[in-house]
Amino acid sequence: MTVIDPRLDLTLERVIRAPRETLWKAWTDPRLLERWWVPAPALARVERLEAQPGGAFVTSLSEDGDSYVAHTDAIFLVVEPGARLAFTNAVDSTWRPASPAPVSMTAEINLLDHPDGTDYRVVVRHADPAARDRHEELGFFDGWGSVTAALATLAESGDLS
C-alpha cells in the first residue's frame, strides 16, 4: 500500500475470519459479489467484472428487485490475485473520462495474512480534500462499513456456493 494522506483518503480495516482466497473469490466471482456489494436491503447486479488490469467493473443497484440503476462504472488498475485489487471510477468501463463526473476516487483493497484469517484493508483516495469530504458526507463509513460486514458474514460462513 502507498502512503495514506488523511486529508485525501478514507480508510477501513477489519480482520475477517476467513482465508484470503475466500475473500478474493468473493471479490472476483460475480455471483458472490452480488451478495454483498451494496448495503442491504438493496440488491446488486454485476453487469461486467473483468478482474484484470484495464478490465471493466460495472454494477447496478435496485431498491425493489425490479428496476436497476447504475451503481459502479469503473476500471481495474491493479489486480494481484489473492492479494490486491485497485479500481477507479474516474475512467469508466469504456475507457472514457467519467461523465457526469462522480465523486471521483481510486479504491485499493489489500488482503493480508493475519493469525485469525485476513487483515482486510481498504483505502479510497481522492484528488482533493473537498472530494474526500463529500464522499464521507455521502456515507462512506456507513456504506463501506456495511458492505464489509456483509462480506465478512459471507466469507466467514464458508457458503460460497
C-alpha positions in Angstrom: 0.0 0.0 0.0 1.1 3.5 -0.7 1.2 6.3 1.9 -2.2 7.3 3.3 -3.0 11.1 3.5 -5.8 11.7 5.9 -6.7 14.9 4.1 -7.4 13.0 0.9 -8.0 9.4 1.8 -10.7 7.4 3.6 -9.7 4.1 5.2 -11.3 1.0 6.6 -9.6 -2.0 8.2 -11.1 -5.2 9.6 -9.9 -8.7 10.5 -12.2 -11.2 8.7 -12.0 -14.8 10.0 -11.6 -16.4 6.6 -8.6 -17.1 4.3 -7.5 -14.5 1.8 -8.5 -16.9 -1.1 -12.1 -16.8 0.2 -12.2 -13.0 0.2 -10.6 -12.9 -3.3 -13.3 -15.2 -4.6 -16.0 -13.0 -3.1 -14.5 -10.0 -4.9 -13.9 -11.7 -8.3 -16.9 -14.1 -8.7 -19.9 -12.1 -9.9 -22.4 -14.4 -8.2 -20.7 -13.8 -4.9 -20.1 -10.0 -5.4 -23.8 -9.5 -5.9 -24.5 -11.0 -2.4 -22.6 -8.3 -0.6 -21.6 -5.3 -2.8 -24.4 -2.9 -1.9 -25.9 -2.2 1.6 -29.0 -4.3 2.3 -31.8 -4.3 1.7 -30.8 -3.0 -1.8 -29.8 -5.6 -4.4 -26.7 -5.6 -6.7 -26.4 -6.9 -10.2 -23.0 -7.3 -11.8 -23.0 -6.2 -15.4 -19.3 -6.7 -16.0 -16.5 -8.0 -13.8 -13.2 -8.3 -15.6 -10.6 -8.7 -12.8 -7.6 -7.8 -14.8 -5.7 -4.5 -15.3 -7.9 -2.3 -17.6 -10.9 -4.6 -17.1 -14.4 -3.3 -16.5 -16.1 -3.2 -13.1 -19.8 -2.4 -13.7 -22.6 -2.9 -11.3 -26.3 -1.8 -10.9 -28.4 -1.3 -7.8 -32.0 -2.0 -7.1 -34.2 -0.9 -4.2 -37.2 -3.1 -5.3 -35.6 -6.0 -7.2 -37.3 -4.9 -10.4 -35.7 -1.7 -11.7 -31.9 -1.2 -11.5 -29.9 2.0 -11.8 -26.2 2.4 -12.4 -24.0 2.0 -9.3 -20.4 1.4 -10.2 -18.8 2.1 -13.6 -15.0 1.7 -13.2 -11.9 0.0 -14.4 -9.4 -2.1 -12.6 -5.9 -0.6 -12.3 -4.2 -3.3 -10.4 -5.0 -7.0 -9.9 -2.7 -9.1 -7.9 -4.5 -12.5 -7.4 -5.3 -13.3 -3.8 -3.7 -10.1 -2.5 -4.7 -6.7 -4.0 -7.3 -5.0 -6.2 -7.4 -1.3 -7.2 -10.0 0.4 -9.3 -11.1 3.9 -10.2 -14.3 5.5 -11.3 -12.5 8.5 -12.8 -12.4 6.5 -16.0 -15.5 4.4 -17.0 -15.6 0.9 -18.3 -15.4 2.1 -21.9 -12.1 3.9 -21.0 -13.6 7.4 -21.3 -13.4 10.0 -18.6 -16.4 9.6 -16.3 -19.3 11.9 -17.3 -21.1 13.2 -15.4 -18.2 13.1 -13.0 -19.0 11.1 -9.9 -17.2 11.7 -6.6 -14.0 10.5 -8.3 -11.9 8.1 -6.4 -9.5 5.3 -6.6 -10.1 2.3 -4.3 -7.4 -0.1 -3.2 -8.3 -3.4 -1.4 -5.5 -5.3 0.3 -5.8 -8.8 1.6 -3.0 -9.6 4.2 -2.4 -12.7 6.2 -3.5 -12.5 9.8 -3.4 -15.2 12.6 -7.2 -15.1 12.7 -7.8 -15.0 8.9 -7.3 -12.0 6.7 -6.4 -8.4 7.5 -8.8 -6.6 5.1 -7.7 -3.1 4.3 -9.4 -0.6 2.1 -8.1 2.8 1.1 -10.2 5.2 -1.0 -8.2 8.1 -2.5 -9.5 11.4 -3.7 -7.9 14.2 -5.7 -8.6 16.9 -3.2 -10.0 17.4 0.4 -13.4 18.6 -0.9 -13.9 15.3 -2.8 -12.8 13.3 0.2 -15.2 15.2 2.5 -18.0 14.9 0.0 -17.5 11.1 -0.1 -17.5 11.0 3.7 -20.7 13.1 3.8 -22.4 10.7 1.3 -21.9 7.9 3.8 -18.5 6.3 3.1 -18.2 4.8 6.6 -21.8 3.6 6.8 -21.8 2.2 3.2 -18.4 0.7 3.0 -18.7 -0.5 6.6 -22.0 -2.3 6.0 -20.8 -4.0 2.8 -17.6 -5.0 4.5 -19.7 -6.5 7.3 -21.8 -8.4 4.7 -18.5 -9.6 3.0 -17.3 -10.8 6.4 -20.5 -12.6 7.1 -20.4 -14.3 3.7 -16.7 -15.3 3.9 -16.9 -16.5 7.5 -20.0 -18.6 6.7 -18.0 -20.5 4.1 -21.1 -20.6 1.9 -19.6 -19.7 -1.4 -21.9 -21.8 -3.5 
